[in-house]
Amino acid sequence: MNRLLFFVSYYRTGLTLPAWLLTFLLAFLFASQTSAETSSHHDAYLDALGKVLVAQQRIAAEMDNIGNGTVAHYDFLQHEHIELLRHARALRHPPIHLTASKRDSVKAQADVLLQAAESLELMIADFLRAQALLRSAVSNVMDLVITQPAQGLVPEILDHRQQVVLAARDFQMDNTPETFSSLDSALDRVLSLKIESAQHKELLVQQTLIRNNADKPASAMRRLAESDVLLYAQSLQATYLAAMAHD
């Protein structure tokens, strides 16, 4: 564009160029600018495609991090979903130099991809809600057991309490059917003993919360694995590259 302004300025100063040469130069400069803008748009489009192609994997990794306690908050998972949505929306705007039919084909597949990306929101919300409830319930169980005075308790009760704490920690680090079963059985053993009624009632409430939510994180992971985000991203990539190759 700076070159264009130079030649326009040159022309206006009276140092005129032949009409044919000026026309050629203007056409060349505009074509160069258009080509540069198209190349930039193409590169940005490929970058967005690359982001959505790995988005499902990155979301799964952050769900794993939350589940095993690697991270103590949910910001990274929500960030990955926001990034997926942002790039999926950008993919609805392919380079303008494509023919109308090719643009329509690319945009149609991008719309489907965006819908699939948006559908993950409920799954992520269910996952985070279950994780929050489980973290709270397991922490409450350990607090209730640890803070109970040990004085005067028989070795059997002390042993059962210790088993609950160990099982709760294992479950926190790795929510599997095996760790859940160990924790649930340990709680059953403690609840079968003669313990203070208020503690018994509260432990029962926390056990119910754990039972009701233990399998929900794994269910959410399965829903993510069954999502069509990656499939639609791969399909869009193939369509776009074919459109560019034959344009």
Secondary structure per residue as TSV (DSSP state, phi and psi in degrees):
chain	resnum	aa	ss	phi	psi
A	1	M	-	360.0	-33.1
A	2	N	H	-63.7	-37.0
A	3	R	H	-65.8	-38.1
A	4	L	H	-62.3	-44.9
A	5	L	H	-63.0	-35.2
A	6	F	H	-62.7	-46.1
A	7	F	H	-70.9	-35.3
A	8	V	H	-64.0	-43.4
A	9	S	H	-62.9	-41.2
A	10	Y	H	-60.8	-41.7
A	11	Y	H	-66.7	-39.2
A	12	R	H	-74.2	-21.7
A	13	T	T	-75.8	-5.9
A	14	G	T	99.2	-10.3
A	15	L	-	-84.1	72.7
A	16	T	-	-73.2	146.2
A	17	L	-	-99.1	155.6
A	18	P	-	-56.4	144.4
A	19	A	H	-57.7	-42.1
A	20	W	H	-65.1	-36.4
A	21	L	H	-71.1	-40.7
A	22	L	H	-63.2	-42.2
A	23	T	H	-61.4	-42.5
A	24	F	H	-63.6	-44.2
A	25	L	H	-64.6	-43.0
A	26	L	H	-62.9	-42.7
A	27	A	H	-63.8	-40.8
A	28	F	H	-64.5	-43.4
A	29	L	H	-66.8	-43.4
A	30	F	H	-64.6	-39.0
A	31	A	H	-65.1	-40.2
A	32	S	H	-63.7	-43.0
A	33	Q	H	-63.7	-44.3
A	34	T	H	-62.5	-41.5
A	35	S	H	-62.8	-41.7
A	36	A	H	-65.0	-41.7
A	37	E	H	-66.0	-39.6
A	38	T	H	-64.0	-44.2
A	39	S	H	-62.0	-41.4
A	40	S	H	-63.9	-42.5
A	41	H	H	-64.7	-42.3
A	42	H	H	-60.9	-45.2
A	43	D	H	-62.8	-41.4
A	44	A	H	-65.4	-37.4
A	45	Y	H	-66.3	-43.1
A	46	L	H	-63.2	-37.4
A	47	D	H	-63.5	-44.1
A	48	A	H	-63.7	-39.7
A	49	L	H	-60.8	-43.4
A	50	G	H	-59.8	-38.2
A	51	K	H	-65.8	-44.6
A	52	V	H	-73.5	-25.2
A	53	L	H	-67.3	-27.1
A	54	V	H	-106.6	1.1
A	55	A	H	-62.9	-43.9
A	56	Q	H	-62.6	-40.2
A	57	Q	H	-65.5	-41.0
A	58	R	H	-68.4	-37.5
A	59	I	H	-64.2	-43.4
A	60	A	H	-61.4	-39.6
A	61	A	H	-63.6	-40.3
A	62	E	H	-70.4	-32.9
A	63	M	H	-65.4	-39.4
A	64	D	H	-61.8	-42.6
A	65	N	H	-61.4	-38.5
A	66	I	H	-69.5	-43.1
A	67	G	H	-64.4	-36.2
A	68	N	T	-96.6	6.0
A	69	G	T	82.7	9.5
A	70	T	S	-61.8	-38.3
A	71	V	-	-120.5	146.8
A	72	A	S	-101.2	3.0
A	73	H	S	-138.5	176.0
A	74	Y	S	-110.3	7.8
A	75	D	H	-62.0	-40.9
A	76	F	H	-65.0	-40.5
A	77	L	H	-63.8	-47.1
A	78	Q	H	-64.1	-35.6
A	79	H	H	-62.6	-43.2
A	80	E	H	-63.3	-37.6
A	81	H	H	-69.9	-39.7
A	82	I	H	-61.9	-41.4
A	83	E	H	-64.4	-40.1
A	84	L	H	-59.8	-46.9
A	85	L	H	-62.8	-41.5
A	86	R	H	-62.0	-46.5
A	87	H	H	-74.4	-33.4
A	88	A	H	-64.2	-38.2
A	89	R	H	-67.2	-38.1
A	90	A	H	-64.3	-31.8
A	91	L	T	-70.6	-9.0
A	92	R	T	-78.2	0.9
A	93	H	S	-127.6	78.2
A	94	P	-	-73.0	167.9
A	95	P	-	-53.7	140.4
A	96	I	T	-73.7	-15.4
A	97	H	T	-77.4	-9.6
A	98	L	S	-65.3	150.7
A	99	T	-	-64.5	159.6
A	100	A	H	-58.7	-41.9
A	101	S	H	-66.3	-38.9
A	102	K	H	-70.6	-39.3
A	103	R	H	-62.2	-42.4
A	104	D	H	-61.9	-40.1
A	105	S	H	-66.0	-43.9
A	106	V	H	-65.0	-44.9
A	107	K	H	-64.2	-37.4
A	108	A	H	-62.5	-42.4
A	109	Q	H	-71.4	-33.9
A	110	A	H	-65.6	-36.2
A	111	D	H	-63.2	-41.7
A	112	V	H	-64.4	-41.6
A	113	L	H	-61.1	-43.8
A	114	L	H	-62.4	-41.3
A	115	Q	H	-61.4	-41.0
A	116	A	H	-65.3	-39.2
A	117	A	H	-65.9	-40.9
A	118	E	H	-66.5	-31.8
A	119	S	H	-68.1	-16.1
A	120	L	H	-72.7	-15.6
A	121	E	H	-59.7	-45.3
A	122	L	H	-65.7	-41.3
A	123	M	H	-60.6	-44.2
A	124	I	H	-65.7	-40.7
A	125	A	H	-62.2	-42.4
A	126	D	H	-63.3	-41.7
A	127	F	H	-61.8	-47.8
A	128	L	H	-67.4	-37.5
A	129	R	H	-63.6	-45.0
A	130	A	H	-64.0	-41.5
A	131	Q	H	-63.6	-41.5
A	132	A	H	-63.2	-44.0
A	133	L	H	-65.4	-40.6
A	134	L	H	-66.8	-43.4
A	135	R	H	-60.0	-44.8
A	136	S	H	-64.2	-46.3
A	137	A	H	-65.2	-44.0
A	138	V	H	-66.3	-40.7
A	139	S	H	-62.7	-41.1
A	140	N	H	-63.7	-39.8
A	141	V	H	-60.4	-47.3
A	142	M	H	-64.8	-39.9
A	143	D	H	-62.8	-44.1
A	144	L	H	-62.4	-39.0
A	145	V	H	-76.6	-43.8
A	146	I	H	-69.9	-38.4
A	147	T	S	-80.6	-9.9
A	148	Q	S	-69.3	127.1
A	149	P	-	-55.0	135.1
A	150	A	-	-90.5	-14.3
A	151	Q	T	-62.8	129.8
A	152	G	T	85.7	-4.9
A	153	L	-	-83.0	142.0
A	154	V	-	-73.6	155.6
A	155	P	H	-54.6	-33.7
A	156	E	H	-61.7	-44.1
A	157	I	H	-67.1	-42.3
A	158	L	H	-60.9	-39.4
A	159	D	H	-66.2	-43.0
A	160	H	H	-64.3	-39.2
A	161	R	H	-63.0	-42.5
A	162	Q	H	-63.5	-38.1
A	163	Q	H	-64.3	-36.6
A	164	V	H	-63.5	-45.2
A	165	V	H	-62.2	-46.2
A	166	L	H	-64.6	-43.2
A	167	A	H	-66.1	-36.8
A	168	A	H	-65.4	-41.0
A	169	R	H	-66.0	-40.8
A	170	D	H	-62.3	-42.1
A	171	F	H	-65.4	-37.9
A	172	Q	H	-60.8	-39.7
A	173	M	H	-81.7	-24.9
A	174	D	-	-156.5	95.7
A	175	N	-	-79.2	98.8
A	176	T	-	-129.4	165.3
A	177	P	H	-57.1	-32.7
A	178	E	H	-71.1	-47.0
A	179	T	H	-68.8	-33.8
A	180	F	H	-65.2	-43.9
A	181	S	H	-62.2	-38.8
A	182	S	H	-64.8	-44.2
A	183	L	H	-66.3	-43.8
A	184	D	H	-63.0	-41.2
A	185	S	H	-67.0	-40.1
A	186	A	H	-63.4	-39.7
A	187	L	H	-65.9	-40.2
A	188	D	H	-58.9	-41.1
A	189	R	H	-65.6	-41.1
A	190	V	H	-67.2	-42.0
A	191	L	H	-68.0	-20.8
A	192	S	T	-79.6	-11.5
A	193	L	S	-87.2	166.2
A	194	K	-	-83.1	97.3
A	195	I	-	-121.6	167.2
A	196	E	-	-54.6	135.9
A	197	S	H	-61.7	-39.1
A	198	A	H	-65.3	-41.1
A	199	Q	H	-66.3	-41.1
A	200	H	H	-58.8	-45.7
A	201	K	H	-63.5	-42.8
A	202	E	H	-69.7	-39.5
A	203	L	H	-62.2	-37.2
A	204	L	H	-65.3	-39.8
A	205	V	H	-62.4	-45.4
A	206	Q	H	-67.9	-37.4
A	207	Q	H	-62.4	-40.3
A	208	T	H	-63.5	-41.4
A	209	L	H	-61.6	-42.3
A	210	I	H	-65.5	-44.0
A	211	R	H	-61.4	-40.7
A	212	N	H	-73.1	-18.4
A	213	N	H	-122.2	-4.8
A	214	A	T	-58.4	-38.5
A	215	D	T	-92.8	-2.9
A	216	K	H	-70.3	-38.6
A	217	P	H	-60.6	-43.3
A	218	A	H	-64.9	-36.3
A	219	S	H	-63.5	-40.6
A	220	A	H	-64.9	-39.1
A	221	M	H	-62.7	-38.7
A	222	R	H	-66.1	-40.4
A	223	R	H	-63.1	-37.4
A	224	L	H	-65.1	-44.7
A	225	A	H	-61.9	-31.0
A	226	E	T	-85.9	-3.8
A	227	S	-	-64.8	152.2
A	228	D	S	-96.4	12.2
A	229	V	H	-58.4	-50.8
A	230	L	H	-64.5	-42.3
A	231	L	H	-60.2	-46.3
A	232	Y	H	-69.0	-34.0
A	233	A	H	-65.6	-42.0
A	234	Q	H	-65.6	-39.8
A	235	S	H	-64.5	-42.6
A	236	L	H	-64.3	-41.2
A	237	Q	H	-59.8	-46.3
A	238	A	H	-62.8	-43.0
A	239	T	H	-64.8	-43.6
A	240	Y	H	-66.2	-46.2
A	241	L	H	-64.3	-36.8
A	242	A	H	-65.8	-40.3
A	243	A	H	-63.6	-41.3
A	244	M	H	-69.4	-36.5
A	245	A	H	-67.9	-31.2
A	246	H	T	-105.5	8.5
A	247	D	-	-75.9	360.0
